[in-house]
Amino acid sequence: MSRSANDDHCHLGFLRVAQTEHGFVGGLLVTNRLGRPLEFQCTTPVRPTKTHEILYGVSLQPYVFNELIGKTLVERLGIKPQVVFVQQDMLLGLRMCVNCPVFLVDTKAGELADQTVLEFGPHRLRRHLQFPADEEFLADLAESIPGDADLAEPLERVQDALKETLRANAVA
């Protein structure tokens, strides 16, 4: 592994994408291992045209979520996360676009039941099917993060920050 999760520079990413009346917006929060914010980036609304809808078909939303929003946010960050946590199934595809593990945080206990599901403190996580080596990274990460860490809470903060940003832009 080129980046160690066991040092004092443990950077965790938390990504959400929301659909608004103006299009899709994304927010990415980077925290330290204790959940303190280090950096936040968000996108302007991405609104696919009717032509995009026709040409991309069912692959449009995964493309927008992962390649246009997720990948762009990760690349724009000054402080790169060593791992990204998401709560939207579609965002697991981000792993194909970035060079760090992406894990889905299970908020509906019992729904994830396959070989990509991992236990992490009080959470069940799902990794991307094509990246089994990400499990080793998660095991190393467990040594740096408190065992009772709530991985869903920073994702709620991202959602609230997106709402606030959109509200502030609407007023301006």
C-alpha atoms as one frame of an Amber mdcrd trajectory, in Angstrom:
protein
   0.000   0.000   0.000   1.374   3.371  -0.931  -0.664   5.271   1.661  -0.865
   4.107   5.249  -4.075   4.523   7.190  -2.091   4.130  10.420  -0.378   7.514
  10.488  -1.461  10.858  11.924  -2.612  11.981   8.497  -5.634   9.727   8.194
  -8.014  11.524   5.817 -11.536  10.194   5.371 -13.832  11.328   2.562 -17.625
  11.453   2.771 -19.523  11.951  -0.501 -23.190  12.611  -1.246 -25.043  13.544
  -4.399 -28.458  15.177  -4.270 -31.018  15.924  -6.945 -32.451  19.429  -6.832
 -34.760  21.411  -9.068 -31.598  22.808 -10.709 -29.905  19.450 -11.322 -27.583
  17.114  -9.449 -25.162  18.549  -6.885 -22.447  16.774  -4.970 -20.530  17.466
  -1.809 -17.355  15.871  -0.490 -16.176  16.375   3.082 -12.689  15.328   4.138
 -12.183  14.773   7.863  -9.434  13.550  10.120  -9.801  10.191  11.868 -11.896
  11.813  14.619 -14.397  13.362  12.207 -13.100  16.928  12.334 -13.506  18.717
   8.987 -10.368  19.421   6.991 -11.867  20.404   3.618 -15.250  20.599   1.886
 -15.944  20.903  -1.813 -19.246  20.981  -3.652 -20.306  21.214  -7.272 -22.577
  23.571  -9.061 -25.742  21.862 -10.321 -25.224  19.415 -13.193 -28.324  19.274
 -15.376 -28.250  16.712 -18.190 -30.059  17.739 -21.356 -32.735  15.696 -23.091
 -30.081  14.708 -25.655 -27.876  13.385 -22.834 -30.827  11.388 -21.499 -31.397
   9.834 -24.913 -27.741   9.096 -25.675 -26.738   7.776 -22.227 -29.986   5.957
 -21.422 -29.832   4.072 -18.105 -26.102   4.826 -17.776 -26.708   8.598 -17.458
 -27.203   8.805 -13.703 -24.185   6.592 -12.829 -22.100   8.697 -15.238 -23.250
  11.962 -13.627 -22.810  10.675 -10.045 -19.418   9.016 -10.487 -17.550  10.601
 -13.371 -18.895  14.137 -13.501 -19.492  14.781  -9.800 -17.563  12.263  -7.657
 -14.353  12.101  -9.664 -14.303  15.866 -10.147 -14.685  16.497  -6.424 -11.921
  14.047  -5.494  -9.570  15.594  -8.060 -10.357  19.145  -6.882  -9.467  18.452
  -3.247  -6.274  19.867  -1.794  -6.365  17.244   0.976  -6.854  13.867  -0.674
  -8.864  11.238   1.202  -7.402   7.789   1.688 -10.891   6.315   1.541 -14.333
   7.597   0.526 -17.549   6.600   2.296 -20.929   6.883   0.556 -24.536   5.939
   1.295 -25.871   5.803  -2.238 -25.446   2.455  -4.012 -24.743   4.141  -7.320
 -21.667   5.870  -5.872 -19.821   2.569  -5.430 -19.010   3.004  -9.131 -16.776
   5.911  -8.136 -14.159   3.281  -7.272 -13.654   2.742 -11.006 -12.737   6.436
 -11.375 -10.493   7.133  -8.376  -7.377   5.634  -6.859  -8.715   5.070  -3.345
 -11.166   2.612  -1.798 -14.860   3.510  -1.782 -17.224   1.904   0.725 -20.993
   2.007   1.006 -22.105   2.598   4.613 -25.091   0.365   5.409 -27.877   2.286
   7.085 -30.485  -0.427   6.589 -29.255  -3.276   8.767 -29.577  -6.688   7.238
 -29.995  -5.664   3.603 -26.398  -6.286   2.551 -25.671  -9.977   2.374 -22.943
 -10.949  -0.065 -19.178 -11.403  -0.266 -18.577  -7.654  -0.620 -19.971  -6.906
   2.860 -17.512  -6.152   5.656 -17.922  -5.455   9.345 -16.347  -2.202  10.540
 -17.095  -1.273  14.138 -20.851  -0.775  14.412 -21.220  -0.578  10.622 -21.594
  -2.948   7.760 -19.827  -1.719   4.667 -19.909  -2.837   1.057 -16.892  -2.572
  -1.199 -16.842  -2.547  -4.990 -16.998  -6.081  -6.375 -13.928  -5.582  -8.594
 -11.640  -4.407  -5.770 -11.241  -7.203  -3.204  -7.892  -5.747  -2.041  -9.820
  -2.836  -0.518 -10.681  -5.196   2.360  -7.023  -5.171   3.441  -7.024  -1.388
   3.420 -10.137  -1.371   5.607  -8.458  -3.695   8.119  -5.494  -1.279   8.337
  -7.870   1.679   8.641  -9.617   0.063  11.606  -6.431   0.587  13.623  -6.643
   4.377  13.105 -10.343   5.076  13.583 -12.114   4.823  16.936 -14.152   1.615
  17.127 -17.380   3.469  17.858 -16.981   5.985  15.011 -20.279   6.846  13.335
 -19.542   6.848   9.604 -23.098   7.880   8.708 -22.984  11.138  10.699 -20.443
  12.958   8.453 -22.590  11.987   5.457 -25.517  13.751   7.132 -23.293  16.813
   7.595 -22.514  16.778   3.871 -26.221  16.599   3.057 -26.942  19.524   5.408
 -24.032  21.547   3.965 -25.350  20.986   0.437 -28.803  22.213   1.500 -27.277
  25.275   3.143 -25.092  26.024   0.115 -28.070  25.747  -2.237 -30.162  27.960
   0.056 -27.389  30.595   0.221 -27.022  30.565  -3.570 -30.794  30.943  -4.007
 -30.745  34.041  -1.777 -27.767  35.516  -3.617
